[in-house]
Amino acid sequence: MKPFTIELPGSKSHTHRALICAALAEGESLLENALISEDTLFTLSALWKLGVKVWEEEGFIRVKGTGGKFLETNGRLFLGNSGTSIRLLTAFCALVPGEHVLTGFPRLQERPIGPLVEALRQWGVEVSSYRGFPPVSLKGGKVQGGLTQVDGSLSSQFVSALLLIGPYAEKGGIVKVRGDLVSEPYIEVTCEVMEVFSLKPQRKDDNFYLPKGLYQGRHYNIPPDPSSATYFLLAGAITGKPVKVKGLNPQGKHPDSKFVYLLKEMGAQVELEKDGVIVWGGNLRGIEVDMRNMPDAVPSLAIGAAFAQGETLIKNVGHLAFKESNRLKVISENLRLMGIEAKIEGDNLMIKGGKPKGALIDPQNDHRIAMAFAIASLKVKNLEIKDKGCVKKSFPTFWDLFKRLREALG
């Protein structure tokens, strides 16, 4: 059977980081295949307000780099529900003269940012937050640099934010990571993008060394989004019909690139091709897996577990409580509505596979939960998703591609 083939939009993680690097670079950059979504547009719009010449063209985002030199700006940056935006831009604003307030919707104001604020203070930045949460207020224009320490146990984005601006600090920077670092591969993504723009941190154990330097403008082709790939790979696994994701590299630095191997471990058939990956179903079985470094793939894995024989134990994912929703709670509640046993045990999620039934799914404005549960509807009658529009956060074309997928798989 010929596989249903999908081409994915660009990676959200790479797009955010490339926008920051290009804005600080010497010269002009063209970001090809950049993701245009609600989250990345919040970052783009904020950069424009901070004096960066950045705009969309057909197939590209064009950025005229500042070389790290900014005119004074003052004002409020509204960043919706984009946790990546507020964390990366809080650090970025430290370089921009003027007084800035970064805020967003109520859920964003429940997502921690205190460790980043404290680390920036150690670099001499005048910055404060509300009890460790947004809104963030800061006076930018001077980053002394040197040694700073940051707790990485809640989010690796605190580390990434510091790495991205470190070379522009007066003394360069050394970032020492404390705590039990989560989502560590996303730091590798950050370093990968920095290297594209000609700067790369040097790492020794838990220390990152950032000598002074300038990013250089580039024509950068953003890779496909592995997080978006998980939904379509999941479709092949639970329906038994082949689905191909073009351009996906399972060996890439993005942690969700490895999701295909989890499906294989559960019993799905996987074929790696030069230009992508094909997955089709088998008799899925439950697995035990540590997902500390793959948090965005947990909703897709949870749906796979619902159709698998036996129990699946998803370990070390307590930090999902601080995503767009309390993701563990929302996943387990919706699975139980479908007649699937699911319970939270400390930082772990246990799911016992069975025969899911129809239900009205409330994703609580969480794009990844909406998309994962939509894939379940390929196998379950009368399964409906509320608030379908929340997918625009990371994957605005999802429903169009999902319709094609449903028609192709019959």
C-alpha positions in Angstrom: 0.0 0.0 0.0 1.4 3.4 -1.0 1.9 5.5 2.2 0.1 8.8 2.8 3.0 11.3 2.6 3.1 14.6 4.5 5.6 17.5 4.4 5.9 19.3 7.7 6.2 23.0 8.5 9.5 24.2 9.9 10.5 23.5 13.5 9.1 25.9 16.1 12.2 25.4 18.3 14.6 26.2 15.5 12.5 29.2 14.2 12.4 30.9 17.6 16.2 30.5 18.1 17.0 31.5 14.6 15.0 34.7 14.9 17.0 35.7 18.0 20.4 34.9 16.4 19.5 36.7 13.2 18.3 39.8 15.1 21.6 40.0 16.9 23.8 39.2 13.8 25.9 41.4 11.6 24.2 41.5 8.2 21.0 40.2 6.7 19.5 36.7 7.2 17.0 34.7 5.3 15.2 32.1 7.2 13.7 29.6 4.8 10.9 27.2 5.8 10.5 29.1 9.0 7.4 28.3 11.0 4.7 30.9 10.8 2.5 30.2 13.8 0.9 32.2 16.6 4.0 31.6 18.9 6.7 32.5 16.3 4.7 35.6 15.3 4.7 36.8 18.9 8.5 36.6 18.8 8.7 38.3 15.4 6.3 41.1 16.4 8.3 41.7 19.7 11.6 41.9 17.8 10.0 44.5 15.5 8.9 46.6 18.5 12.5 46.4 19.8 13.8 48.0 16.6 14.7 44.9 14.6 13.8 45.0 10.9 12.1 41.7 10.4 9.3 40.7 8.1 7.7 37.8 6.3 8.2 37.1 2.6 6.9 34.2 0.5 8.7 31.2 1.9 11.1 33.2 4.0 11.5 35.5 7.0 13.9 38.2 6.3 15.9 39.8 9.2 18.2 42.7 9.0 20.6 42.1 11.9 21.5 44.8 14.4 25.0 43.6 15.3 23.8 43.9 18.9 23.4 47.7 18.7 20.0 49.1 19.5 18.3 52.4 19.9 16.4 52.9 23.2 12.9 51.5 23.2 10.3 51.4 26.0 7.1 49.6 26.3 5.1 46.4 26.9 5.6 43.2 24.9 2.5 41.0 24.9 3.5 37.4 24.1 0.2 35.4 24.3 0.8 31.9 25.6 4.3 31.5 24.2 6.6 30.3 27.0 9.5 30.1 24.5 8.9 33.7 23.5 8.9 35.2 27.0 11.9 33.3 28.1 14.1 34.0 25.1 13.0 37.6 24.8 13.5 38.4 28.5 17.2 37.7 28.0 17.2 39.5 24.6 15.6 42.6 26.2 18.5 42.8 28.6 20.6 43.9 25.6 18.1 46.6 24.5 18.3 50.0 26.1 15.1 51.1 27.7 12.4 49.8 30.1 10.5 46.8 29.1 7.6 44.8 30.5 6.9 41.3 29.1 3.6 39.6 29.8 0.9 37.5 28.2 -2.4 35.6 28.8 -3.2 34.4 32.3 -1.8 30.9 31.6 1.5 32.4 30.6 1.6 34.2 33.9 1.5 30.8 35.6 4.6 29.5 33.9 7.8 29.9 35.9 10.5 32.4 34.9 12.2 33.0 38.3 15.4 31.1 37.7 16.1 33.1 34.5 15.4 36.4 36.3 17.9 35.4 39.1 20.5 34.4 36.6 20.2 37.7 34.7 20.6 39.6 37.9 23.9 37.8 38.4 24.9 39.3 35.1 24.1 42.8 36.4 20.7 43.2 34.7 18.0 45.2 36.5 15.1 42.7 36.3 12.2 41.5 38.4 9.2 39.2 38.1 6.0 38.6 40.1 7.0 35.9 42.6 9.0 34.1 40.0 6.3 34.3 37.3 5.5 36.8 34.5 5.0 39.7 34.1 8.7 40.5 33.9 10.0 44.1 34.2 13.6 45.0 33.2 15.9 47.8 32.3 18.0 46.8 29.4 21.1 48.0 27.7 23.8 46.6 30.0 24.7 43.0 30.5 28.0 42.6 32.5 28.3 38.9 31.9 30.9 36.7 33.6 29.7 33.7 35.7 26.0 33.1 36.3 24.2 30.1 37.7 20.8 28.9 36.7 18.4 26.2 37.9 17.5 24.0 35.0 15.1 21.7 36.8 11.9 23.4 35.5 12.9 24.3 32.0 15.9 24.1 29.7 14.7 27.4 28.1 16.3 29.3 31.0 19.6 28.0 29.9 19.0 28.5 26.2 18.0 32.2 26.8 21.3 32.8 28.5 23.4 31.0 25.9 21.8 33.0 23.1 22.8 36.4 24.5 26.0 35.4 26.4 28.4 36.4 23.6 27.0 39.9 23.7 27.7 40.5 27.4 30.5 42.9 28.2 32.7 40.1 29.6 31.2 37.2 27.6 29.6 34.6 29.8 29.9 31.4 31.7 26.6 29.6 32.4 26.7 27.0 35.2 23.6 24.8 35.3 22.3 23.7 38.7 19.6 21.1 39.5 18.4 18.2 37.6 18.3 19.5 34.0 15.1 18.7 32.0 14.7 18.7 28.2 18.4 18.8 27.8 18.4 18.1 24.0 16.7 21.5 23.4 20.0 23.0 24.6 21.7 21.1 21.9 19.2 22.6 19.4 20.1 26.0 20.8 23.8 25.3 20.3 23.1 23.9 16.8 21.4 27.1 15.7 24.1 29.3 17.3 26.7 27.4 15.3 24.8 28.1 12.1 25.2 31.8 12.9 28.9 31.3 13.6 29.0 31.1 17.4 28.9 28.0 19.5 29.2 27.6 23.2 31.9 25.3 24.6 30.7 22.9 27.2 32.5 21.2 30.0 30.3 19.2 32.4 27.6 21.6 33.6 29.4 24.8 32.5 28.8 26.6 29.1 31.5 29.0 28.0 30.5 32.0 25.8 33.4 34.2 24.6 32.5 37.6 23.3 31.5 37.5 19.6 28.9 38.4 17.0 26.6 36.2 15.1 26.9 36.5 11.3 23.8 36.8 9.0 22.9 33.5 7.1 20.6 31.9 4.7 19.3 29.2 6.9 16.9 26.4 5.9 14.8 25.6 9.0 14.4 21.8 9.4 10.9 20.2 9.6 9.3 20.1 13.0 9.8 16.7 14.7 7.1 17.6 17.3 4.5 18.0 14.6 5.7 14.8 13.0 4.7 12.8 16.1 1.0 13.1 15.4 1.2 11.7 11.8 3.6 8.9 12.8 1.2 8.0 15.6 -1.6 7.8 12.9 0.3 5.1 11.1 1.0 3.2 14.3 -2.6 3.1 15.5 -4.4 2.6 12.2 -2.0 0.1 10.7 -1.8 2.0 7.4 1.5 3.5 6.3 2.2 7.2 6.8 5.4 8.9 5.6 6.8 12.1 7.0 9.2 13.7 4.5 12.4 15.3 5.6 12.3 13.9 9.1 15.8 12.9 10.4 15.5 10.5 13.4 19.2 11.3 14.2 18.5 15.0 14.5 19.3 16.9 17.7 15.6 17.8 18.3 14.5 15.3 21.0 11.2 14.5 19.3 13.1 13.2 16.3 13.5 10.0 18.4 9.7 9.5 18.8 9.7 7.0 15.9 11.9 4.7 17.9 9.4 4.7 20.8 6.7 3.6 18.3 9.0 0.8 17.1 9.6 -0.3 20.6 5.8 -0.5 21.1 5.5 -2.8 18.1 4.9 -0.5 15.1 6.7 -1.1 11.8 9.2 1.5 10.9 11.1 2.1 7.6 13.8 4.7 7.4 14.3 6.2 3.9 16.7 8.8 2.6 14.0 11.5 2.5 11.9 10.6 5.5 10.3 7.9 7.7 7.4 5.5 7.2 5.4 4.1 10.1 2.5 1.6 10.0 0.9 -0.4 12.7 1.4 -3.7 14.4 0.1 -5.1 17.7 1.1 -2.2 20.0 2.2 -3.0 23.5 2.9 -0.9 26.5 6.4 0.3 27.4 8.2 2.0 30.3 10.1 5.1 29.1 11.7 8.2 30.6 10.3 11.2 28.8 12.2 13.9 30.8 13.8 15.1 27.6 10.8 14.6 25.2 8.0 16.5 27.0 6.2 17.7 23.8 5.9 14.1 22.5 4.1 12.9 25.7 0.5 13.6 24.4 1.2 11.5 21.3 2.8 8.7 23.3 -0.2 8.7 25.6 -2.6 8.1 22.7 -0.5 5.3 21.4 -0.5 3.8 24.9 -4.3 4.0 25.0 -4.4 1.6 22.0 -1.6 -0.7 23.3 -1.9 -4.0 25.2 -0.8 -3.7 28.8 0.5 -0.7 30.8 2.7 2.1 29.7 4.7 4.0 32.3 5.8 7.5 31.2 8.4 8.6 33.7 9.9 11.9 34.9 7.4 14.3 33.4 6.3 16.3 36.4 7.5 19.5 34.6 4.5 19.0 32.2 2.4 20.7 34.9 3.9 24.0 33.6 3.2 23.8 29.9 0.3 25.4 28.0 -1.9 23.4 30.4 -1.2 21.2 33.3 -0.6 18.6 30.7 -0.4 15.5 32.8 -3.7 16.3 34.4 -5.5 17.2 31.2 -4.2 14.1 29.4 -5.3 11.7 32.2 -8.7 13.3 32.6 -9.5 13.1 28.9 -8.2 9.5 28.6 -10.6 8.6 31.5 -13.4 10.2 29.6 -12.6 7.7 26.7 -12.8 4.8 29.2 -9.0 4.4 29.5 -7.4 3.9 32.9 -4.8 6.7 33.4 -3.4 8.0 36.6 -0.6 10.3 37.8 1.9 8.8 40.2 4.3 11.5 41.4 6.2 12.6 38.3 5.0 9.6 36.3 1.9 8.9 34.2 0.6 5.4 34.0 -1.8 4.4 31.2 -3.5 1.0 30.8 -4.4 0.3 27.2 -7.9 -0.8 26.2 -10.7 0.0 23.8 -11.1 3.8 23.7 -14.6 5.1 23.2 -16.0 8.4 21.9 -16.0 11.5 24.1 -15.9 15.3 24.0 -12.3 16.2 24.5 -11.4 19.5 26.2 -7.7 20.2 25.5 -7.7 23.2 27.9 -6.3 25.5 25.1 -3.3 23.1 24.8 -2.4 22.7 21.1 -0.5 19.4 21.6 -3.3 17.7 23.4 -5.8 18.8 20.8 -3.7 17.3 17.9 -2.8 14.1 19.7 -6.5 13.3 20.6 -7.5 14.3 17.1 -5.4 11.4 15.8 -7.3 9.0 18.2 -10.5 9.9 16.3 -9.1 8.1 13.3 -9.9 4.9 15.2 -12.7 6.0 17.6 -16.2 7.0 16.5 -17.8 10.1 18.1 -14.6 11.5 19.4 -14.8 15.3 19.2 -12.3 18.0 20.0 -13.3 21.3 21.6 -11.5 24.6 20.8 -9.9 23.3 17.6 -8.4 26.7 17.0 -5.7 26.3 19.7 -3.5 24.4 17.2 -2.6 27.7 15.6 -0.1 28.1 18.4 2.4 25.7 16.6 0.7 24.1 13.6 -1.9 26.4 11.8 -2.3 24.0 8.9 -2.9 20.9 11.1 -6.7 20.5 10.4 -6.2 20.8 6.7 -3.6 18.1 6.7 -5.6 16.0 9.1 -8.6 16.1 6.8 -6.4 14.8 3.9 -5.0 12.1 6.3 -8.5 10.9 7.2 -9.6 10.8 3.6 -6.4 8.9 2.6 -6.6 6.4 5.4 -10.3 5.8 4.9 
